[in-house]
Amino acid sequence: MASFVKINDFVANAVENMDLESDQLKVALSNTAPSSESSNPTADTNGILGNVTQISYSNLSSRNLTTSSSGQSGGVYKLVLADLTLTASGGSVAAFRYIYIYNDTVTSPADPLIGYYDYGSSLTLNDGDTFTIDFSPSNGVIQLT
Protein backbone atom coordinates (compact mmCIF):
# COMPACT_ATOMS: atom_id res chain seq x y z
CA MET A 1 0.00 0.00 0.00
CA ALA A 2 1.19 3.48 -0.80
CA SER A 3 1.92 5.82 2.07
CA PHE A 4 -0.12 8.95 2.65
CA VAL A 5 1.72 12.28 2.43
CA LYS A 6 0.00 15.24 4.10
CA ILE A 7 0.05 18.53 2.19
CA ASN A 8 1.66 21.35 4.22
CA ASP A 9 -1.27 23.76 3.74
CA PHE A 10 -3.85 21.20 4.88
CA VAL A 11 -3.63 21.96 8.60
CA ALA A 12 -4.32 25.68 8.18
CA ASN A 13 -7.08 25.01 5.63
CA ALA A 14 -8.67 22.39 7.89
CA VAL A 15 -8.82 24.81 10.80
CA GLU A 16 -9.88 27.87 8.81
CA ASN A 17 -11.96 26.59 5.88
CA MET A 18 -13.03 22.95 6.01
CA ASP A 19 -15.79 20.84 7.51
CA LEU A 20 -14.34 17.40 6.82
CA GLU A 21 -17.45 15.69 8.16
CA SER A 22 -19.79 17.16 5.54
CA ASP A 23 -17.69 18.71 2.73
CA GLN A 24 -17.40 16.73 -0.52
CA LEU A 25 -13.97 15.16 -0.77
CA LYS A 26 -12.71 13.82 -4.09
CA VAL A 27 -9.65 12.21 -5.60
CA ALA A 28 -7.56 13.67 -8.40
CA LEU A 29 -5.16 11.52 -10.43
CA SER A 30 -1.80 12.66 -11.75
CA ASN A 31 1.22 11.13 -13.41
CA THR A 32 3.45 14.11 -12.53
CA ALA A 33 5.57 14.06 -9.39
CA PRO A 34 4.71 16.91 -6.99
CA SER A 35 8.31 18.14 -7.11
CA SER A 36 8.10 18.30 -10.94
CA GLU A 37 5.02 20.57 -10.99
CA SER A 38 5.61 24.21 -11.91
CA SER A 39 4.25 25.11 -8.45
CA ASN A 40 4.96 22.16 -6.14
CA PRO A 41 1.61 21.50 -4.40
CA THR A 42 3.39 20.18 -1.28
CA ALA A 43 5.16 23.49 -0.67
CA ASP A 44 3.71 26.14 1.64
CA THR A 45 0.95 28.25 0.01
CA ASN A 46 0.76 25.93 -3.06
CA GLY A 47 -1.61 23.28 -1.68
CA ILE A 48 -4.45 23.58 -4.18
CA LEU A 49 -5.70 21.35 -6.97
CA GLY A 50 -4.81 24.02 -9.54
CA ASN A 51 -1.14 23.19 -8.96
CA VAL A 52 -1.60 19.52 -9.90
CA THR A 53 -1.35 18.26 -13.49
CA GLN A 54 -4.38 15.98 -13.68
CA ILE A 55 -4.96 13.19 -16.17
CA SER A 56 -8.01 13.11 -18.43
CA TYR A 57 -10.94 11.53 -16.62
CA SER A 58 -12.60 10.26 -19.80
CA ASN A 59 -13.86 6.70 -19.28
CA LEU A 60 -13.46 6.88 -15.47
CA SER A 61 -16.14 6.37 -12.83
CA SER A 62 -16.95 8.89 -10.09
CA ARG A 63 -14.08 10.21 -7.99
CA ASN A 64 -16.30 11.29 -5.09
CA LEU A 65 -15.29 10.02 -1.66
CA THR A 66 -17.65 9.06 1.16
CA THR A 67 -16.81 9.97 4.73
CA SER A 68 -17.40 6.98 7.02
CA SER A 69 -16.64 8.86 10.22
CA SER A 70 -15.11 12.10 11.35
CA GLY A 71 -14.50 12.96 14.97
CA GLN A 72 -12.18 13.14 17.92
CA SER A 73 -11.54 10.98 20.92
CA GLY A 74 -9.11 11.87 23.66
CA GLY A 75 -7.91 14.91 21.72
CA VAL A 76 -7.12 12.99 18.51
CA TYR A 77 -9.23 13.77 15.44
CA LYS A 78 -9.54 10.99 12.86
CA LEU A 79 -11.02 11.13 9.34
CA VAL A 80 -12.14 7.74 8.02
CA LEU A 81 -13.13 7.38 4.35
CA ALA A 82 -14.91 4.49 2.64
CA ASP A 83 -12.81 2.62 0.10
CA LEU A 84 -13.28 3.93 -3.45
CA THR A 85 -13.25 1.70 -6.52
CA LEU A 86 -12.34 3.46 -9.75
CA THR A 87 -13.63 1.74 -12.90
CA ALA A 88 -12.62 2.26 -16.52
CA SER A 89 -15.65 2.08 -18.81
CA GLY A 90 -15.82 2.80 -22.53
CA GLY A 91 -12.05 2.84 -22.98
CA SER A 92 -8.80 3.05 -21.09
CA VAL A 93 -7.87 5.67 -18.51
CA ALA A 94 -4.61 7.62 -18.77
CA ALA A 95 -1.65 6.44 -16.69
CA PHE A 96 -1.44 7.81 -13.14
CA ARG A 97 0.88 7.35 -10.18
CA TYR A 98 -0.29 9.94 -7.65
CA ILE A 99 -3.73 10.00 -6.06
CA TYR A 100 -4.55 13.31 -4.39
CA ILE A 101 -7.38 13.86 -1.93
CA TYR A 102 -8.91 17.32 -2.04
CA ASN A 103 -11.89 19.23 -0.70
CA ASP A 104 -14.27 20.05 -3.56
CA THR A 105 -16.60 22.17 -1.40
CA VAL A 106 -14.22 24.90 -0.22
CA THR A 107 -13.94 27.81 -2.66
CA SER A 108 -11.34 29.98 -0.92
CA PRO A 109 -8.84 28.69 -1.56
CA ALA A 110 -10.43 26.69 -4.36
CA ASP A 111 -10.10 22.91 -4.05
CA PRO A 112 -7.53 22.72 -1.22
CA LEU A 113 -5.47 19.55 -1.12
CA ILE A 114 -5.39 17.27 1.91
CA GLY A 115 -2.67 14.86 0.86
CA TYR A 116 -1.67 12.27 -1.69
CA TYR A 117 -0.58 8.68 -2.20
CA ASP A 118 2.43 7.80 -4.35
CA TYR A 119 2.03 4.32 -5.82
CA GLY A 120 5.70 4.13 -6.87
CA SER A 121 5.03 3.52 -10.55
CA SER A 122 2.39 4.45 -13.11
CA LEU A 123 -0.88 2.54 -13.24
CA THR A 124 -3.17 2.25 -16.26
CA LEU A 125 -6.76 1.08 -16.28
CA ASN A 126 -7.94 -0.59 -19.46
CA ASP A 127 -11.63 -0.80 -20.35
CA GLY A 128 -13.36 -2.83 -17.62
CA ASP A 129 -10.44 -2.67 -15.17
CA THR A 130 -10.95 -1.51 -11.59
CA PHE A 131 -8.63 -0.03 -9.00
CA THR A 132 -9.60 0.17 -5.35
CA ILE A 133 -8.20 2.87 -3.09
CA ASP A 134 -8.12 1.09 0.25
CA PHE A 135 -8.45 3.52 3.13
CA SER A 136 -7.63 2.24 6.63
CA PRO A 137 -10.78 2.04 8.77
CA SER A 138 -8.73 1.77 11.99
CA ASN A 139 -6.17 4.54 11.37
CA GLY A 140 -8.26 6.70 9.07
CA VAL A 141 -6.84 8.74 6.23
CA ILE A 142 -5.44 11.31 8.59
CA GLN A 143 -5.20 11.92 12.31
CA LEU A 144 -4.67 15.31 13.93
CA THR A 145 -3.44 15.66 17.49
Disulfide bonds with the S-S distance in Angstrom:
none
